[in-house]
Amino acid sequence: MTVRAGWLLPNGQTREDTRLVPLGTMAPESAMTSRGGVIAGGDAFKATGVTTMQVQVSTGRALVQGTAAQGAYPVAVTSPETLTLADGNAQFARIDSVVLKVYDSLYDVDEQTAVAVEIVQGAATATPTAPTLPSACLRLWDITVPAGASAGTGGITWESALADRRSYTAAYGGIIPRGWGTSFAGAYPGQYRDNGTGLDRWNGTAWQPLEPSIAWTPVTLASGYTNNGNNQGPLRYRRIWISGVPHVQWRGGVSWTTSGSPPNSAQPLAAALPAAIRPAQHTSIAAAAGGVPLKIDFQTTGLVRLILNAGVTTWVSFGGILYPLDA
C-alpha cells in the first residue's frame, strides 16, 4: 500500500502508518478545522510528465481537511504514483486537477474507505477553469489538456501544461511555507507565514510583513530641485515594518541652484506624500546638508519642508532618515 492515511480505516491504522503520516496539532483555520496542505520537505508531490498522456507524482506527506465534523486526515504517499489523463476534447481544451482524495464512507456517498492520488477532470469549454473539488480533497497540480490531445497526436506538452497548485501547512505555531494560494486569512493573532522575501504576521485582521524587502518608490520633485544632490542618488522612500511597527525609510539627495535659498518655500516635493507614508505626529529629523546640518519636517498633512540653518549651500541628503508612522 503506497497511499496511506491515519485515523481513516475502520480497523485502525498500523504502526507503520502511524510512523509515516504527519501527526500532531497542525496549523488551525478555525476552532475545529486545520489548514490542509503539503508538509514541506524535499520536493513533495512533484509532478513530472512520463509519457505523452501520463504524469507521475512523487512521494510526500500532507494533511487533508474534510468538513468540520470529519476533521483532518494525515496522509503519506510512500511511492511515486503514475496517473493517465483522458484524451482531449475534440473542440475545446480543459483543465484537470491532480488531487489527494480521502474517501470516508461515514461522511460521503462513495461507499468506500480509502485515500488516493487521482485526476479530477475539468469541463472542456472555450475558457476552461479548474474543476471544483469535493470535501476532503487537496489540489496538488492543474494540467491543461489541449483540444484533441492524445497519445497518437503527441499528447501534452508538460513544460507548459503543468501548473503548481501545492499549498503548504505546518504544525501549530510553525511558519507556513509559501506556496500556491497565498491569499488565505490567518487563524489567530501571532500566526506567521513566509511571503517569499520575508515573514508576515497575522494581527487578527490582516497579514503584516516583518522587515520585508520592499521596492523603493521615487518621488516627483518641485520645480527648481534636482535629484542626486551631493551624489546621493535619486530621492525615494519605502514603507517597512520594524518589530511590528510601520516605518518610512528614505534615501537619496536633492540639490538646487542658489546657495542658502531652496525654492518652493523650501518644500522639495511637488505634492504631499500619500496618506500611507505620512507620520501620525509631526516629525523633525536632522539631515546632512551643504555646509551644515539642517532639519527636515515631515508633517501629518504629507508636506515635507526643509528647516534651514545659516551656512546651508545647495544640497541636502535624505540618506538614513527613518520615522515611525504610528502614534
N, C-alpha and C positions, 0 to 999 in steps of 0.2 A: 504494500500500500504506500503510494508516494505522495498523496494529498491527505493530510491528517488534520483533525480538529479536536480541540479539547472541550470537554463538557457537552458533547453532542450525542454520542452513541448511547442508546438506552441501556446497554450492558456495561457502561463505564469505559474509561479510556485506559490504555495500557501504560505501564511505567515508562515505556519508550515515548509514547505520545506526550506524556507529561514533561519529559526532559526536552522535547523538541519544540513544542509550541510555546509562544510567549505567555508567561503567567504574571500575575501581579496586578496592582491597580494602575490602569492606564489613564492617559490624559482624558479628562471628562469633557463632555459637551453640554451636559445638563446634570441635574441632581442624580439621575438614574441611567444616563447613557454615556458611552465612551466615544472618543473620536476614533473612528475606524481609519485604518491606513496601513501602509507598509512599515515594517520595522527596518530602519536604515542599517546598512552593513553590506559592504561589497557593492554589488550592483543587483540587488534583489529584484526578482521578477523582470529581468531584462528580456525584451522581445527581439528575436532575430529571425529573419526570413531564411528558411532552409530549402524550400523548393518554390516553384512559381506560385503555388496556392497554399503553402503550409508555413506556419510560423511556430517557432519554439520559444517557450517561456522558461526562464531559468529558475533555479531554486530560490526560496526566500521564506520569510515569516511575515505574518500580518495579523491584524485584528479586524474582524468583520462585524459591524454593529447591525443588529436586527432592529425590530421595534423596541420601544421601551420595556414592554412586557417580556420580550425574548431575552434581552441582554446582548452581550457581545461574545463572539466566538473567536478564540485564539486558534490560528491556523498555521500549519507548516507544509511547504511543498519540498520534499526531500530529493526529488529527481526531476530533471527537465521534462516539461510536458509539451508534446507536439500536437498542434491543432490544425485542422483543414478547413479552409473557408469555402463557402458555396460559390459557384460561378457567378460572375457579374450579371446584372440585368441587361437585357438587350438594348435598352434605350437610355437608362439613367444610371448614374453612379449611386453608391450607398456608403454608409459608414457603419462598420461593425465594431463592436467593443469586445476586448478580451477582459474577462472578469474572473474574480474569485467568488464563487457562489456557494452558499450554505443552504442545504435543503434540510428542513426540520419538520417532520410530519406532524408535530404537535402544534405548529403555528401556520403552516401553509397547505395548499391543496395538491402539492406534488406527490404526496403519499410516499415519500422516501426520506431516509435519513442518511445524508451523505454530504460531502464537500468536494468541489471540483473546480478546475481551471477550464473555462469553456468560452465559446463565442456566443454573444448575443447579437443577432443580425438586425441591422437597421433597415429602414424603408428606402427603396430606390425612388428618388424624386429628382426634379430639376435642381433643387437646392437641398441636398441631403444634410441631415443632422444626426448626431449620435443618438442611439436609442435610449429611451427612459428605462431605468433599471428598477427591478423589484427590491423589496426589503432584503436585508442580509446578502447584499451583493456589492462587491468592491470593484470599481472600474480600475483597470491597470493600463490599458492601451486602447486607442482608437485606430482603426485601419480603414483607409479609403479604398474601396473596391471599385475600380473603373467600370463603366458600362462595357459589357462583352468580355470581361476578363475571365480567362480560363487557362488551364494548363496548355491547351492547344493553341492559344493566341498569344502566349508569352506571359500571361498571368499578371502578377502585381509587381510594381517597381517598389521594393521595400524601402529604399532610401527616402522616398518622398511620401510613401503611404502611411508609415507609422507615426503616430502622434503620442508622445508620452503623457499619460494621464495618472501616473502614480502620485498619490498624496501620501503623506507620512504621518506617523503618530509616534508617541513616546510614552514612557512610564510617567505617572503622576509626578509633577514637579520638574520633569525634564524639559529641555528645549526642543520644540517641534522642528524637525529639519524642513528646509524649503522644498517644495515640490509643486505639482500642478494644483490649481485651486487655492491660491493663497489669499483669497478674499474672505475666508471664513472668519467669524467672530470668535473672540476669546471666550472662555468659560468662567473665569474668575480673575479679579484684580491680582496682579502679580504673576500672571502666566507669561511665558516668554516663547518667542518663535524666531527662527532665522529668516531674515528678509533677503538674503543673497549677498549683502555687503556688511551686515551688522545684525544687531538684535532689536526686536520690537518687544515692548512691554504692554500688556493689556491693562488699561486703567479702569476698567469697568464699563467703558463706553466705546473706546477706540484704541487701536494699536498706536503706540508712540515709539518712534525709533530712539535707540540709545546710542548717542555719538555716532551717527551714521556717516557714510561717505556721500555727501550731497554736492551736487554741481553748484558752481558759483554763478550768481546772477549779475550781469553787467547793469550799470545804471546809465541814464542819459544825463549828461552834464548841462548845466545852464550856459547860456551864451557868454563867452569870454573865458571859459575854463577848458583846459586840455588834459587828457589822460597822460599817465606815465610821468607825473611830476617827480623830479629827482630820481628818475629811472626806477620808480617803484612799481611800474606796471599799471594796467588799466584798473580803474576803480570798480569794485564788485563786492558782493556780500553773499552770505549763505546762512540759512536758518538751521541750527543744530540743537541737539539735546545733550545736556551735561548733567549726569546724575538725576535725570527725570525733570530737569528744568529747561525750558526753551530759551535759547540764546541766539543772538545775531553776531556773526563774525565778519570783519571787514578786512580787505587787503587792497593794495594799490595806492596811487597818489595822483594829485591833480596840481596843475600849475596855472598861472595867469601872467599877464604881461607887466603890469605896473607894480613895482616894489611897494609892499605895505598896503596895497589897495585892491583886495579881491573884489571882483564885480558882483553884480546882482545882490547888493546888500550883504555880501559875504555868505551867500547861500549857493553852494556849488552844484546842487542838483536842480534839474529842470522841473521836477514835480515832487510832490510829497511822497514819502515811502508808502508802500502798500500796508494795509491795516495789520497784516500778519507779521510785519517787520518793525512796528512801532513799539517802543517801550511803554510799559504800563505807567511809569513815572518819568518825569523829566530827568534826563541823564546827561551829565557833562563829563567828558573824558579828555585827559591830556594827550596831545599828539605832537610828534616831531614836525617842525616846520622850518622854512628857510631862515636860518639865523637863530631863532629862539623857539621854545615850545609855545603852543597855544592850546586852547580848549576847543573841542567840538561839541556843540549842543545837539542832542538827539531829542526832539520834542515829541510829546504824545500826539500831536497833530500830524506827525510824519515829516515835519520840516527839519532840515539839517542846516545848522549855522556855525560859521567859524567865529570864535571869540578871540579877537586879536590881542597880541602883546606888542609893545614897541620893539622894533627891530625885525619884525617878520618881513621876509622878502617876497618871493614869487612862487612858493610851493608849500604843500602840506601832505604828509603821509597819513593814510588810514591804516597802515600795517599794524597788526596787533590789537586793534580795537575790538572789544568783545563786551557785550552788555546783555543782561537777562531781560526777558520780555514779561515776566510775571511781576506782581506787586511785592 
